[in-house]
Amino acid sequence: MSVIDYLLVPVLIGSVLATDPLLVELPRGKLRGRDNKEYYSYESIPYAEPPLGKLRFEAPKPYARPWKEVFDATTPPVSCIQWNQFVEGADKMIGSEDCLTVSVYKPKNSSRSSFPVVANIHGGIFMFGGPAEQEHESIMASGNVILVKIAYRLGPIGFLSAGDATLSGNFGLKDQRLALRWIKQNIARFGGEPENIMVLGHSAGGASVHLQMLQEEFSQLAKVAVSLSANALDPWAVQQGARRRAFEMGRIVGCGLQSDSVELKKCLQSKDASEIVGAVSQYLVVDYVPINPFGPVVEPVDAPESFLTQYPIDIIKSGKFSKVPWLVSHTQEDGAYNAAALLAKQPNGKELIDQLNQRWFELAPLLLFYRDSKKTVDEMDAYSRDLRQQYLGNRNFSVENYLDVQLLFTDLIFRNGTLRSIDLHRRHSKSPIYYYVYDNPPVQGIAQVLSKRNDIDFGTAHGDDYVLMFAKPNSQSRDEKMISNNFIRMLEGFVQSDKASLTYDNCVFEDNVGQGKLHLVHIKSDSCEKVEVNSIR
């Protein structure tokens, strides 16, 4: 369908929308949404066939069954089945395997006949999370964009890979791609503008956005992209060693010591999803470490409907990716998400950070995501030793030295990958690349939740900006509401801009393409500042 065809769709069905805004007609039939006073919602719309039975560990199939009756789109989306870090107790399983849906939220704004679109990909280290966790009231209150939330497969169900065409992996990323196609094809029927689509994600969602950008098709699906606190060059975004973990899964759930991926896949497809997801606990060494035993991989070129057949750095260097305007960011102390859990009291009454003094060479490669990227144990140990010396010198790991450990996590897990991505994109793309750093510590954020303590000044941690974009207005202080409004206006302006310009409050972003110096916007509680750094690296 051409862009002209898309633009004609609202005209052709406008009378239906005008008579009953809750009733929307899709190719599969009609659906009915909910009137939420300030906005309309159309939730849990299937975009793919349920990935059950023989469709497990396969690329998603577009939803093709017609609705004989009006589809009830008033049920909130369920999370895909997962082993969730934030569930208390030994059993951390939540969600359903039948979960591949999109949910559409449309503001009531009589001054607009159509709306730009923000497609949101949730985070959760590719292991957990879900669309229902992302609030939408603030964006709806602004009244200028349609928001679409995407659910996709997670953990071993979404990313188990034997590294071959039989069990290739990346099923969750393929889900996202199919959902983006669905949005492009159908959003005009809800009053959305298919030529003005932003794809936005935070954390694993931000890395997902970047990975989607590395598909040449993406430029046909989106106008602009936003990766908050993550990108495809972060060390956790694309894994190695997946084949070993896949066959270990077979052993754990009773498939025996398989060596053939065809037999492994057949056995795993016969198991209940809860057995496979529950097995995640067997991969954890301590607490929720490693945090992502399953995630994106490089697939073989003969994989069916392959998504990623080269490492992201090689794709960027080749120039064969979508050239769309891109905003990338991180918070000032982004690594607090991964580091703060080290301060939580263990059953023995001590903090996990103390164990690093005896177990650094064992735990550092898991905490910092380089266990499978080093060729030998000696190389891995040397790297671990160098990191400790660089950030701590001869001091012990301790609560008193925690902030230096947190800086190590921020640099290795978030900041370094961001700078590397900006550097490569500015040399291999002509589309604008924008960058901001958020620095405004909250009273209560993710670091306090994970550490279960409030006596540490963690700074501005992972997600402290994102929650202000996706939070309920009545949960924010006056300053936070101001920042939230600025962020939402920034996103609205970005997706609507004809020239791909970007502004936060009174700070106009500088494009980093072709620049020798690094340009960023430093966002604080009551101000923003344009900053120019002499070198990008």
N, C-alpha and C positions, 0 to 999 in steps of 0.2 A: 504493500500500500504506500503511495507517495505521500509527501507532506501535504499536498493539496487535498488528497482524499481524507487525511486525518482532520484537516481543518474543516472539512465539510460535515464531518460526523455530528458535531453538536447542533448544526443547523438542521440536519435530517431528523434528529430525534429530539430536538429542542422542545417540541410541543409535549412530548411524553414527560420530559423532565419538568416542564413548567406546571403541568397538571398535578404531578405527584413527585416531588423531589426525592422521595425515599425509594421510588421504584426506578430501577436502572435495567435496561435491556442489553444483555451481552450475547455473543454468538451462541452460547450454551443455553440461553434462556433468560428469564427475568429474575432479579433479586430484589429484596426489600431490606433497606437499612433502618437505622434508628435516628430519631430526632433527639439530640442532646441539648436542646435549648440554644446553645451558642454555636453548635456545629452539627453536621450530619456525619454518621459513621456507617461504613459498610465493611464488616469485619469477617475474617476467616473465609475468604473467597479462595477456593482451590485453583492454583495455577498449574499443578502437576498431578498426575495420577498418584495415589498413595504408594509410597515406595516400600511395599510389603512383599513378603515371599520372594519370588524370583526377581522382583524389581529392586530388592535390597542390593546394595553395592553395584547399582547400575546408574548410568546417567538418567536424569528425570525424563519422564514422558509427559508431553503436554496434556493437560486435562482435556478430555474429549467427549465425556458423557453429557448428553443433553439433560437439562432439568425439566422434568415433566410438570412440576409444580413450581411456584415462585420460591426461589432459594432464600432461606432465612439467614440474612447477613447481620444478625444482631448479637451473635455469640462471640465474646472476646477470643482472640487467638490463643491457642495453646502453645506451650514451648515444645520444641522437638526433644525427644527423650535424651537425657543427659545425666552426668554425674556432677552435680553442682557444688562448687566450692563453698557457697554461702548457706547451704542447708546444714543446720546443726545436727549433730549426732553421727553415728556410723553409717547409716543408710542415707546417701545423698542423692538418690535417684528421683527425678521428677520428669514429667512430660510424656509425650506420646510419639510413637513412630509415624503415625498418620498426622502430619503437621505442615505440609507444604502449602501454605496459604499466603495471601497478601491481604492487608487491611488498609482501607482507604478512609481518610478523614478530610472532610470538606467544610471550610468555614462558611458561616452565613454572612455574606457581604453583598448587599444589593447594588453596590457601586461597581461590581465586576460581573461580567458575563462569562468569563473564563479565568482560570488560575494557573500560574506556573506550578511545577510539581517538585517536591523533595522526596526522593526515594531513600529510605533509611535502612542501612544494614547494621544490625546490632553487633556489639562486641561480646567478649567472653573467651578470648584466647582459643577460639574455634572449638572449645570444649563445652561451654555452657552459655546461658543467657537466652533471651527471647524477646519478641516484639512487645509483649505485654508489659515488660519492664521499662519501656521507653514511654514516658508521659508525653502527652501531646497538647495539653490544655493551653500552655503559653503560646505555642505556635498557632493554635486555633483562635486564641484571643486576639492575636495580631490581625488575622483575617485576610491574609494576602496570598497564601499558598495552600495547595492540597498536599497532604502528607500521606505517604504510602510506606507501611512497615512490611518488611520481608522476613519470613521465617525460612530457615534452611537447616539441613541436617548437620549434626554436630558430633564431636568425639569420634569413636570408632565407627559408628553408623555412617557418619558423613565423610570420614577421612582415612579409614583403614586402607592400606595399600601394600600389595606384594611387589610393587615396582614393575609389573608387567601388564600386558593388555588385558589379561583375565580379571585382574583385581587392581585397577589402575589408581584408584583414589580420587580425591578432589570432588567427590560427589556433592559436597556442600557448596563449593564454588560453582559447580554446574547448575545447582538449584538457583543460586543467585542470578546467574546469567539468564536462565529461563524466566525467572520472575521479572527481570528488567525487560525482556522481550514482551512479556505479558503487559507490563505497564505501558510501554510504547504503543502497543497495538490497541489497548482498551481504555486508557485514561481519559481520552476525549469524551467518552460516554458518561463520565462523571463530571464533566466540565473542566477537565484538565487540558493543558496545552502541551501536546506531545513534542513540540519543537523547543519547549523550555523546561527541560528536566534536569535537575541536579541529583547526582548520586552521592550520598553522604554516609560516612561511617566513622565510628570511634573505636579505637583499640583494634581488635581483630576485624571489626567492621571497616576501620580505616585502612588496614592492610588489604582487606578484601577489595575496597574501592580501587586501590592502586593496582592490584592484580587484575581486576576487571579492565582497568585502563590499558593494561599491557596486551589486551585483545584488540585487534584492529577493528573488530565489529563494534566496539564500545562507542566510537564516535557517531554511530548511527542511532545509538540508544540514549545518549545523554549529551547535554550541552556543556555542562561544567561538572567538576568533581571536587569533593572535599574529603581529605583524610586527616582526621583528628587523632593525634597521639599514636600514630602508627603508619607504616608504609611497608612495601614489599621487600625492602632491603634491611629491615630489622632482623636480628639474628634468629628470632623465633618464628618468622613469617613463613618460611619454607624449610622443610625438614630433610634430613638425611637419616638413614638407618631404619626406614619404615618397614622394609621387608622382614627384618628380624622381629619387630614388634607384632607384625601381622601373624606370623607363624606362632609366636608366643601366645597370642590370643587363642589360636586354635587349641593349643595345649591346655590353657586355663579352662576353657569351656567344654572340654571333653571331646575334641576332634582328633585327639592323638597327636603323635609327632609327625605331622604332615610335612612333606617336602614339595608337594605338587599344588600349585595355586588353584587349579581347577577343582580338585577334591576339597581343598580348604574352603573355597567359596561355597561349594555345594553344601558342606557341613554347616558353615556359619549361617547360610540362608535357612537352614532347618531349625535353628535355635531360636528361642524366644529372645526378643530384643533386650529384655531386662538382663538376661545372662551376659550378653556381650557388653552392655553398658556397665553392669555391675562389676565386670572384670577390670575396669579402670582402677579400682582400688588396689589391685595386685601389682600395678605398675608404679605405685607411689612409694618412695623410699622413706619419707618422713612428712607428716602433715599432708599438704597437697603439692608435693615436690616429687618429680617434675610436674609443672602445672599443665603442660601440653604434650602428653605422650602421643597424641594424634593430631595431625594438622596437614596443611597443604604440602604437596610433594611435586617433584618434576616427574612427569609421566613419560612413558615410551611413546615414540612418534606414531606407533601403530595402535595406540589405545583408542577405543571407540569414543567419538565425540570428545577427544582430548581437549584439555583446557590449558595446561602448562607443560610444554615439552622442552623448555630451556629455563635456566635460572634467570630470575628477573634482571640481574645486572647485565646479562648477555643480551636479553631482549632490548633493554634500553640502549645499549651500545649499538645495536643493529639498526635502531631507528624505526623498527617495524612495530609500532604501537600507536594507540590513538592519541592524536595531538589535540587535546581539549584543555581549556584553562583549568588549573589545579591549585587548590589551596591545601597546604600541609602545615601541621603545627605540632607542638608539644607543650606541656606545662613546665614550669621552672624546675620542679622536683618530681618529674613524672615517675621516676623509679621507686617512689615511695610505695606504690601499689605492691611491687614485688618484694621490697625490702621490709616494709612495716610488719609483715607477718613474722619476721624474725624476732620481734619484740614481744610477741604474745607468750604468756606463761605456758609452759608445758606441764604435763601431769606431775613432774618432779619439782615443780615450783620455780624452775629456771627458764630463762629465755633461750630460744633456739639459737640466737646469735652467739651464745657462749660455745655451742657445739662446733661452730666454725673453726675454733682454735685447734680442735683435734681432727675435724672432718672436712677441712677446707678443700683438700684435693679430691675428695669424693663428691662433695656437694656443689662446689663452685661450677663445674661443667653442667650440672643440672639446673642450678639457679640462673645461670647466665647463658644457657642455650648453646654451648659449644662442644658438648660431649661427642657428637657424631661428626663434627666438622674437622676434627683433628685426626691426622693419619695414624699417629702412634700414641701410646700412653705417655711416653717421654715428652712428646711435643705438647700434649695436653697439660701435663704437670708443669712444664716450663712456662706455659702461658698463665696457668693459675698462679704460679709463683710471682711472675712479673706483675700481674694485676694487683696482688696483695701488696707488693713492694711499692707500686706506683701510688696507690690510694691510702695505704696505712703505714707504710714504712716498717718500722720494727715494733709497732704497737699491736696489742691484742685486739681481737674482735670483742667488743663490749658495748653495753648501753651507752657509755660515755663517748665512745667513738662512732656511734651509730650514724651520724650525719655524713661521715666520710664514706661509710659503706653505702648509704643511700645515694650519694653522688656517683659512686661506681656503677650502681644499677641504672641510674638515670642516663649516664653516658653510654653504657654498652647496650642497653635494651631499647633506648628511644632516641637520644640526641644524635649519636653518631650516624645512625641509619638515615635520619632526617637530612642531615647535612650532606651525606653521600648521595642521597636521592636528588636533592636540589642541584648539586654539582653536576650530576650526570644529565639530568633533564635539561638544564640550561644549555648544555652543549649539544644535545641530540634532539631538541624540540624547539619549535618556534612559538608554541602556545604559551601564554603567560603562566608563571609559577610564582605563587604568593606564599608567604611564610609569616606565622605569628607565634609568639611565646606568651603564655598566660601566666601571670604572677599575682595571685590574690588568694592567700590562704583562707580556707573556710573555718568556721568554728568547729564544725563536725563534718568530716569527709571520709573517703574510703580508707585512708591510712589509719584513722582512729578506729574505724570498724574492724579492720583486719588485726590491728595490734591490741585491741580491747583496752586502750589506755588513752588518756588525755594529758599526760604530763610531758609529752614530747612535742616540740615545734617541728612538725613534718614539712612545713611549707606548703606549696601548691602541688597537690598530688594528681595522679592519673584520674582524669574524668572530672576534675573540679570545674572545668569550663563547660564540658558537655552537659552536666546535670543542670546547668543554668539555661541551656537551650531546650532541654527535655525534662522539665519539672513543672509541678503544679504552682501557679502564681501565689497561692496562699501559703506556700511553704517557704517563701523567700523573704529575706529582709529587704528594706528599702533600697540599699545599695545593690543587693543581688538582683532586684527587679530591674534596676537601671542597666546593669550589665547584661541581664537576660534580654532586655529590649534591644540593646545595641547589637548583641550577637544575632538575634533574629532578623533585625533590619539588615545586618551585614549579609546574611544568607539570602534574604529576599532580593536585595539589590544585585547580588552576584548572579542569581539565576535569571533575573530579568534584564540585565545589562546587555545592550547590543554590542558594546565594545569590550565585554568581559572585564570591566573595571570592578574594583573591590574597595569598600570603605568600612571602617569600624569607627563609629562616632565621627570625630573630625579628622581621623587619620586615613589618608588615601594610600593604599598599598602600592609599593613599587614592584614592578615585574623583575624577576631575577634572570630572565633569559638574556644571554649575551653580556651579562655583567661580570666584571672582575671582582667586584665586592659583593658581599652578602647584604641583602636588604630585608628587613623584617619589621613587624609592628610589635612592640612590647606593650602588652595590655595589663594594666593594674586596676585597683579597685575603683578609682575615680578618674582615671586618665588613660591615654594611650600615647605612645611615643614612637615615631619612626626612627629606626636605628640602622646605621650603616657600619658594617664590620669589614676590615681590610681584606680578609681572605675568607672564602666560603669554607675551606677545610683548615 
